[in-house]
Each structure stands twice: as structure tokens, then as C-alpha cells.
């Protein structure tokens, strides 16, 4: 359960960063 929640949180963070324009950290 916790692992699934963690994956969702990470996915949301990545989605927000991409929406902001990539930021510059180069997550992908």
C-alpha cells in the first residue's frame, strides 16, 4: 500500500515539474 502511495506522489511531483516547463533539474 505505502509503496503504491509513494509511486503516486512521485508521479504527481514529476507531472507538476513537467507542467512548469521542466524546471532544469532534468528528472527524466
DSSP file (Angstrom, degrees, kcal/mol; ACC not computed):
  #  RESIDUE AA STRUCTURE BP1 BP2  ACC     N-H-->O    O-->H-N    N-H-->O    O-->H-N    TCO  KAPPA ALPHA  PHI   PSI    X-CA   Y-CA   Z-CA
    1    1 A X     >        0   0    0      0, 0.0     4,-2.3     0, 0.0     5,-0.2   0.000 360.0 360.0 360.0 -54.4    0.0    0.0    0.0
    2    2 A X  H  >  +     0   0    0      1,-0.2     4,-2.5     2,-0.2     5,-0.2   0.883 360.0  54.2 -59.0 -39.1    2.6    2.5    1.1
    3    3 A X  H  > S+     0   0    0      1,-0.2     4,-2.4     2,-0.2    -1,-0.2   0.913 107.7  50.1 -62.4 -41.6    4.7    1.7   -2.0
    4    4 A X  H  > S+     0   0    0      1,-0.2     4,-2.2     2,-0.2    -1,-0.2   0.920 110.6  49.4 -62.6 -43.6    1.8    2.5   -4.3
    5    5 A X  H  X S+     0   0    0     -4,-2.3     4,-2.5     1,-0.2    -1,-0.2   0.904 109.7  52.4 -61.4 -41.0    1.1    5.8   -2.5
    6    6 A X  H  X S+     0   0    0     -4,-2.5     4,-2.6     1,-0.2    -1,-0.2   0.917 108.5  49.9 -61.5 -43.8    4.8    6.6   -2.9
    7    7 A X  H  X S+     0   0    0     -4,-2.4     4,-2.5     1,-0.2    -1,-0.2   0.905 110.6  50.2 -61.8 -41.6    4.7    6.0   -6.6
    8    8 A X  H  X S+     0   0    0     -4,-2.2     4,-2.4     2,-0.2    -2,-0.2   0.923 110.9  49.0 -63.5 -43.9    1.6    8.2   -7.0
    9    9 A X  H  X S+     0   0    0     -4,-2.5     4,-2.4     2,-0.2    -2,-0.2   0.932 112.3  47.6 -61.4 -46.3    3.3   11.0   -5.1
   10   10 A X  H  X S+     0   0    0     -4,-2.6     4,-2.6     1,-0.2     5,-0.2   0.910 111.3  51.9 -61.7 -41.7    6.4   10.8   -7.2
   11   11 A X  H  X S+     0   0    0     -4,-2.5     4,-2.5    -5,-0.2    -1,-0.2   0.902 109.4  49.5 -61.7 -41.0    4.3   10.7  -10.3
   12   12 A X  H  X S+     0   0    0     -4,-2.4     4,-2.6     2,-0.2    -1,-0.2   0.920 110.5  50.2 -64.0 -43.5    2.5   13.8   -9.2
   13   13 A X  H  X S+     0   0    0     -4,-2.4     4,-2.6     1,-0.2    -2,-0.2   0.933 112.5  46.6 -60.4 -46.7    5.7   15.7   -8.5
   14   14 A X  H  X S+     0   0    0     -4,-2.6     4,-2.5     1,-0.2    -1,-0.2   0.905 111.7  52.0 -62.4 -41.0    7.1   14.7  -11.9
   15   15 A X  H  X S+     0   0    0     -4,-2.5     4,-2.2    -5,-0.2    -2,-0.2   0.918 110.8  47.3 -61.8 -43.7    3.9   15.8  -13.6
   16   16 A X  H  X S+     0   0    0     -4,-2.6     4,-2.0     2,-0.2    -2,-0.2   0.915 111.3  51.0 -64.5 -43.3    3.9   19.2  -11.8
   17   17 A X  H  X>S+     0   0    0     -4,-2.6     5,-2.3     1,-0.2     4,-0.7   0.917 111.7  47.4 -61.0 -43.0    7.6   19.7  -12.7
   18   18 A X  H ><5S+     0   0    0     -4,-2.5     3,-0.8     1,-0.2    -1,-0.2   0.886 110.1  53.0 -65.0 -38.3    6.9   18.9  -16.4
   19   19 A X  H 3<5S+     0   0    0     -4,-2.2    -1,-0.2     1,-0.3    -2,-0.2   0.844 104.1  56.5 -65.9 -32.9    3.9   21.2  -16.3
   20   20 A X  H 3<5S-     0   0    0     -4,-2.0    -1,-0.3    -5,-0.1    -2,-0.2   0.674 133.2 -89.4 -73.5 -16.1    6.1   24.0  -15.0
   21   21 A X  T <<5 -     0   0    0     -3,-0.8    -3,-0.2    -4,-0.7    -2,-0.2   0.574  67.1 -67.3 118.8  16.1    8.3   23.6  -18.0
   22   22 A X    >>< -     0   0    0     -5,-2.3     2,-2.7    -6,-0.2     3,-0.8   0.057  58.5-135.5  94.6 -27.0   10.9   21.0  -16.9
   23   23 A X  T 34  -     0   0    0      1,-0.2    -1,-0.1    -6,-0.2    -5,-0.0  -0.356  43.4 -90.8  75.2 -66.0   12.4   23.3  -14.3
   24   24 A X  T 34 S+     0   0    0     -2,-2.7    -1,-0.2     0, 0.0    -2,-0.0   0.289 102.5 104.4 137.3  -4.2   16.0   22.4  -15.3
   25   25 A X  T <4 S-     0   0    0     -3,-0.8    -2,-0.1     3,-0.0    -3,-0.0   0.769  76.0-137.8 -76.5 -24.9   16.8   19.5  -13.0
   26   26 A X     <  +     0   0    0     -4,-0.6    -3,-0.1     2,-0.1    -4,-0.0   0.981  30.8 176.0  67.9  57.6   16.4   17.0  -15.8
   27   27 A X              0   0    0     -5,-0.3    -1,-0.1     1,-0.3   -13,-0.0   0.877 360.0 360.0 -62.9 -38.1   14.4   14.4  -13.9
   28   28 A X              0   0    0    -14,-0.1    -1,-0.3     0, 0.0    -2,-0.1   0.465 360.0 360.0 -89.0 360.0   14.0   12.2  -17.0
